[in-house]
């Protein structure tokens, strides 16, 4: 399981992950994305990639005009934190994922 190392020796919970003296473990892709964006060190990324390949939900990319909730679910499955996905409009999510991949 990937180890998360905080920039400080913080003890507490961050995005649902318990940290003790700045260290914790998670395989949650959204939490790991959050930690990467905020300067945490992530160990054992190969194990993470293997875990995500096995556990990633098989969600098809929605049509450009699909409901926002479909796009939010797709973005979360691709590793975007839920709060970030929900803060974007349906059209923003469609542009972000449709234009890059299609």
N, C-alpha and C positions, 0 to 999 in steps of 0.2 A: 504494500500500500504506500502511495506517495507520502513523503514527509513534507510538512509545511514548516518553514523556519521564518519567524517574524523578524523584522528589523530590530526589535527590542525584546527583552525578556518578559513580555506581557503574559500574565496568567488570567485566563477568562475565556469567553466564547466569542468567536468572530464568525459571522455568516454560518452559524450552526456547527462550527468546528471548535472543539475544546482545545485550547492551547495551555500548556504548562511550561513555564519558563521559556516562552516563545516558540515552543514546538508542539505540533499536532499532526494528525494523519487524516486523510480523506481521499475518497475516489470520486467525490461529487464534482462533475465538470464545471458547474456554475461557480462553486466555491473556489475551485482552483483558478478559474479565470479571474475572479475577484482578487485573489491573492497575487497573481502575476501582475495585474494592473496596478496594485498598490505596493509593489517592491518586495514582496515576500520571496524567499527562495523555495523552489519546489524540487525535492529530490526524487529520484527513481521515476523519471518521466517515461521510460520504456515500459515499466509495469503499468503506468497510467494508460498509455496508448493501447496496451493489450487489454486492459480492463474495459476501456471505452469501446473497443472493437467488439467485445463480447456482449456488453450490456447496453450499448447504444440502441435506443428505440429506432425501429425502421420506419421513419416517417417520410413520406414523399413530400417533395417541395410543393406547397400549395400553388394554385393558379394565382396569377397576379390579382384577380378580383375576389379571392377567397376572403372569408371573414377574418377580422383582426385576430380573434382567438386562435384560428388555425395557424396564422403567421407567428403568433407568440409561442405556441407549442413547438413549431418548427425551429424557431430561433433558440429556444431553451434546449432542444435536442441537439442543436449544433454547438452548444456551449455558452450561449449568452446568458448572463444572470437574468432571472425572472424580472426583477425591478427594471433593469435596462430595457428588456424586450417590451414590457408593458408601457414604458414611458415613450416609446416610439409610435408613430402612426402606422396604420396598415400599409400605406403607400411607402413610408420610409423602410419598413421591413421588406416589402416586395422589391424595392430598388436595391437594398443591401444584398439580398440573397438571390434574387432573380437575375439581376444584371451581371453579377459576378460569376454566375454559374450557367447561364443559359444563353 
